[in-house]
């Protein structure tokens, strides 16, 4: 069985990633499957500490979801009240209200925590 250790530097990290790639197709019941799961945890822990992914601001999330769903800014008017409100919010000049957040959660399928910043 493989020995495991906390990944402390890029060399340890790269070694773990390369090993995970080697055994990536291991299926449950295969001894390499358990190794792969443990490596996954170690790799995630290292990445969370040393390569965190920044949390996008709510405006970026809204714009991304609009694009993903093929919608335009004007499609938000019923949720935000007017073209001016939509423009002000998407430019960062105005903040979302709780009512807008509730509506956007359903309309764009965005988790509320992503809009509450």
C-alpha positions in Angstrom: 0.0 0.0 0.0 1.2 3.5 -0.8 2.4 5.7 2.0 0.7 9.1 2.3 1.9 12.4 3.6 0.7 16.0 3.8 1.7 17.9 0.7 4.0 20.6 1.8 5.5 22.0 -1.4 5.0 22.1 -5.2 7.2 19.1 -5.6 5.0 17.0 -3.3 1.9 18.4 -5.0 3.2 17.6 -8.5 4.1 14.1 -7.4 0.6 13.5 -6.0 -1.1 14.9 -9.1 1.1 12.7 -11.4 0.3 9.6 -9.3 -3.5 10.5 -9.4 -3.3 10.7 -13.2 -1.6 7.3 -13.4 -4.4 5.6 -11.4 -7.3 7.8 -12.4 -9.3 5.0 -14.0 -9.3 2.8 -10.8 -12.7 1.6 -9.9 -14.3 0.8 -6.5 -12.9 -2.4 -5.1 -9.5 -1.8 -6.7 -6.8 -1.0 -4.1 -5.8 2.0 -6.3 -9.3 3.4 -5.9 -8.7 4.1 -2.2 -5.3 5.5 -3.0 -6.9 7.8 -5.5 -9.5 9.0 -3.0 -6.8 9.8 -0.5 -4.7 11.6 -3.1 -7.7 13.6 -4.1 -8.2 14.9 -0.5 -4.5 15.7 -0.2 -4.4 17.5 -3.5 -7.6 19.5 -2.7 -6.2 20.5 0.7 -2.9 21.7 -0.9 -4.8 23.6 -3.6 -7.2 25.2 -1.2 -4.2 26.5 0.9 -1.8 27.5 -1.9 -3.9 28.1 -5.0 -7.3 29.3 -3.8 -9.9 30.2 -6.4 -11.2 33.7 -5.8 -14.9 34.1 -5.1 -16.5 36.1 -7.9 -18.5 39.1 -7.0 -22.3 38.9 -7.5 -22.3 41.1 -10.6 -19.8 38.7 -12.3 -22.1 35.7 -11.3 -25.1 37.4 -12.8 -23.3 38.3 -16.0 -22.0 34.8 -16.4 -25.4 33.2 -15.9 -27.0 35.6 -18.4 -24.4 34.6 -20.9 -24.8 30.9 -20.1 -28.5 31.0 -20.6 -28.4 33.2 -23.7 -30.2 36.1 -22.0 -29.7 39.8 -22.4 -29.6 42.5 -19.7 -33.1 43.6 -20.7 -34.4 40.2 -19.5 -33.7 41.3 -16.0 -36.0 44.4 -16.2 -39.0 42.5 -14.7 -36.8 41.5 -11.7 -35.1 44.8 -11.1 -37.7 47.4 -12.2 -36.2 49.3 -15.1 -33.5 49.4 -17.6 -31.7 52.0 -15.5 -31.8 49.8 -12.4 -30.4 46.8 -14.4 -27.6 49.0 -15.8 -26.7 50.5 -12.4 -26.5 47.1 -10.8 -24.5 45.4 -13.6 -22.1 48.4 -13.5 -21.7 48.1 -9.8 -23.2 51.5 -9.1 -26.2 50.1 -7.3 -26.5 47.2 -4.9 -28.9 44.3 -5.2 -31.9 44.3 -2.9 -33.1 41.2 -1.1 -36.1 41.0 -3.3 -33.9 41.1 -6.4 -31.7 38.4 -4.9 -34.8 36.2 -4.3 -35.9 36.7 -7.9 -32.5 36.1 -9.4 -32.0 32.9 -7.5 -35.1 31.4 -9.2 -34.7 33.1 -12.6 -31.0 32.4 -13.2 -30.7 29.4 -10.9 -28.0 31.0 -8.8 -27.4 29.9 -5.2 -28.3 32.8 -2.9 -24.9 32.8 -1.2 -23.3 33.8 -4.5 -25.4 36.9 -4.7 -25.2 37.9 -1.1 -21.4 38.3 -1.3 
